[in-house]
């Protein structure tokens, strides 16, 4: 599942946030956060499959900062869902339903194809 995978989320009282994850054939990973009305943040790292329908994304750089962040995504169809993130040794939940990213096809949401 290489190529762009995105999600747009909005929580009450918060601006919309679009998260895009790109998994490249060389196993590099790029996560880009597009908060509405704010500067874009780009994270880079690597990815690898870790069992049936799971992929581990290890982030090593956020902007200009060195970080260690890990998310394990579960694949279901054209979607990936992570329920928690381990960031610099501390584990945090990713909301009550986790973070679900949907595969983009030609720039459109795959559910519309």
TIKOL-606662 format. One record per residue: residue in one letter; z, x, y of N, C-alpha, C in turn. Coordinates in steps of 0.02 Angstrom, whole numbers, padded with zeros to 5 digits, always signed. Example, Ala and Ser with C-alpha at 12.3 -4.5 7.8 and 13.67 -1.06 7.14 Angstrom:
<nodes>
A+00390+00660-00284+00390+00615-00225+00390+00660-00165
S+00354+00642-00112+00357+00684-00053+00394+00645+00002
</nodes>
This chain:
<nodes>
X+00000+00043-00059+00000+00000+00000+00000+00045+00062
X-00054+00081+00074-00058+00121+00134-00094+00080+00187
X-00084+00098+00250-00113+00062+00305-00058+00027+00345
X-00077-00005+00400-00027-00036+00443+00007-00096+00411
X+00073-00099+00421+00113-00155+00398+00157-00172+00458
X+00159-00235+00479+00195-00253+00540+00239-00313+00533
X+00285-00318+00582+00328-00376+00587+00344-00387+00661
X+00348-00449+00682+00372-00465+00748+00434-00508+00739
X+00488-00488+00772+00550-00527+00766+00579-00540+00834
X+00615-00595+00839+00648-00611+00902+00714-00645+00885
X+00767-00621+00916+00833-00650+00906+00854-00683+00971
X+00895-00734+00967+00916-00771+01027+00941-00724+01081
X+00914-00731+01140+00936-00690+01197+00906-00621+01199
X+00863-00604+01151+00833-00537+01146+00758-00542+01156
X+00727-00490+01185+00654-00490+01189+00623-00480+01120
X+00560-00502+01112+00525-00493+01048+00517-00419+01033
X+00522-00402+00970+00513-00333+00947+00462-00333+00891
X+00409-00294+00899+00360-00285+00846+00371-00217+00815
X+00378-00216+00749+00387-00155+00711+00325-00145+00669
X+00295-00085+00674+00236-00069+00634+00251-00007+00593
X+00238-00012+00528+00247+00044+00482+00178+00061+00454
X+00159+00125+00459+00096+00148+00431+00112+00199+00377
X+00090+00185+00315+00099+00231+00259+00031+00262+00245
X+00027+00327+00254-00037+00363+00248-00045+00393+00178
X-00108+00404+00157-00121+00431+00089-00088+00499+00076
X-00075+00539+00129-00042+00603+00119+00034+00597+00114
X+00060+00535+00110+00131+00518+00105+00170+00528+00169
X+00135+00535+00226+00170+00534+00289+00178+00461+00310
X+00230+00447+00349+00246+00379+00371+00257+00380+00446
X+00232+00329+00479+00242+00321+00551+00269+00251+00563
X+00327+00247+00595+00355+00182+00615+00353+00179+00690
X+00324+00125+00717+00319+00116+00789+00354+00051+00807
X+00397+00054+00857+00433-00005+00882+00405-00022+00951
X+00384-00085+00959+00356-00109+01021+00401-00165+01049
X+00455-00146+01085+00496-00199+01115+00461-00229+01176
X+00462-00295+01182+00428-00328+01237+00456-00303+01303
X+00412-00277+01346+00433-00255+01413+00467-00188+01416
X+00468-00150+01361+00501-00085+01360+00454-00033+01330
X+00475+00030+01335+00434+00086+01309+00432+00084+01233
X+00376+00104+01204+00366+00108+01132+00404+00168+01105
X+00435+00160+01046+00469+00215+01011+00430+00228+00947
X+00418+00293+00933+00382+00313+00873+00426+00358+00830
X+00429+00341+00766+00466+00382+00717+00418+00408+00664
X+00429+00468+00641+00386+00497+00589+00428+00523+00532
X+00397+00525+00473+00431+00549+00414+00384+00547+00354
X+00412+00533+00296+00374+00532+00233+00392+00470+00193
X+00348+00454+00144+00363+00397+00100+00345+00417+00029
X+00377+00381-00019+00362+00391-00089+00380+00328-00128
X+00345+00315-00183+00364+00259-00226+00428+00277-00263
X+00473+00227-00271+00536+00239-00306+00551+00181-00353
X+00512+00176-00406+00523+00122-00454+00473+00066-00444
X+00480+00014-00485+00434-00042-00483+00435-00077-00415
X+00377-00078-00382+00368-00114-00320+00417-00095-00265
X+00440-00032-00264+00484-00008-00212+00455+00055-00181
X+00468+00063-00116+00446+00122-00081+00503+00145-00036
X+00516+00211-00037+00567+00242+00006+00531+00272+00067
X+00557+00256+00126+00531+00285+00188+00588+00327+00217
X+00576+00392+00223+00625+00439+00251+00600+00462+00319
X+00636+00444+00371+00618+00463+00439+00654+00527+00458
X+00618+00574+00486+00647+00638+00505+00645+00651+00581
X+00605+00611+00617+00601+00620+00689+00592+00552+00722
X+00633+00541+00775+00628+00481+00816+00616+00504+00887
X+00555+00493+00912+00537+00521+00977+00540+00596+00972
X+00582+00626+01013+00590+00699+01012+00653+00721+00974
X+00691+00673+00947+00754+00689+00913+00744+00696+00838
X+00778+00744+00809+00780+00751+00736+00832+00701+00710
X+00814+00662+00659+00860+00613+00629+00850+00614+00553
X+00896+00582+00519+00887+00570+00447+00900+00496+00436
X+00847+00460+00420+00851+00388+00411+00813+00369+00347
X+00842+00324+00308+00810+00303+00246+00811+00227+00240
X+00754+00200+00222+00748+00129+00205+00713+00125+00138
X+00737+00081+00095+00703+00065+00033+00674-00004+00040
X+00608-00009+00036+00573-00073+00042+00554-00099-00027
X+00564-00164-00036+00543-00198-00097+00476-00232-00081
X+00426-00221-00123+00361-00251-00113+00357-00319-00147
X+00329-00367-00111+00316-00433-00139+00249-00455-00110
X+00197-00454-00151+00130-00470-00126+00109-00419-00074
X+00093-00444-00014+00072-00400+00041+00128-00386+00090
X+00190-00399+00070+00248-00388+00113+00295-00335+00085
X+00330-00302+00130+00383-00255+00112+00446-00278+00148
X+00503-00279+00112+00566-00299+00142+00620-00247+00128
X+00655-00227+00181+00712-00182+00176+00774-00221+00200
X+00829-00215+00163+00890-00251+00182+00941-00208+00218
X+00933-00142+00213+00980-00096+00246+00945-00031+00263
X+00977+00006+00309+00952+00072+00329+01010+00120+00329
X+01000+00179+00302+01050+00232+00306+01026+00280+00360
X+01066+00285+00414+01047+00325+00472+01101+00378+00484
X+01081+00441+00478+01127+00498+00486+01191+00488+00445
X+01182+00464+00382+01238+00458+00336+01276+00392+00337
X+01261+00349+00385+01294+00284+00390+01245+00229+00371
X+01267+00180+00331+01223+00126+00308+01236+00063+00349
X+01181+00033+00373+01185-00027+00415+01140-00081+00386
X+01164-00144+00387+01121-00200+00365+01065-00212+00416
X+01009-00235+00393+00952-00251+00436+00946-00327+00444
X+00999-00358+00469+01000-00430+00481+01014-00469+00417
X+01024-00533+00425+01043-00575+00368+00987-00581+00316
X+00925-00575+00337+00869-00580+00291+00831-00514+00283
X+00856-00461+00312+00823-00396+00309+00764-00392+00356
X+00727-00339+00351+00666-00328+00391+00607-00336+00345
X+00565-00386+00358+00505-00397+00317+00444-00380+00358
X+00403-00336+00330+00341-00315+00362+00283-00342+00321
X+00233-00370+00355+00175-00399+00321+00113-00356+00334
X+00075-00345+00281+00014-00305+00285-00035-00336+00334
X-00063-00294+00377-00113-00316+00425-00183-00302+00397
X-00228-00350+00404-00297-00342+00381-00342-00348+00442
X-00376-00293+00459-00420-00292+00518-00384-00315+00581
X-00321-00294+00589-00283-00310+00649-00253-00380+00650
X-00265-00420+00598-00238-00488+00595-00184-00492+00541
X-00139-00539+00549-00087-00550+00500-00121-00572+00435
X-00103-00540+00379-00136-00554+00315-00127-00626+00293
X-00075-00660+00317-00065-00729+00297-00117-00775+00328
X-00153-00750+00378-00204-00790+00411-00273-00776+00381
X-00279-00732+00333-00343-00714+00303-00361-00760+00247
</nodes>
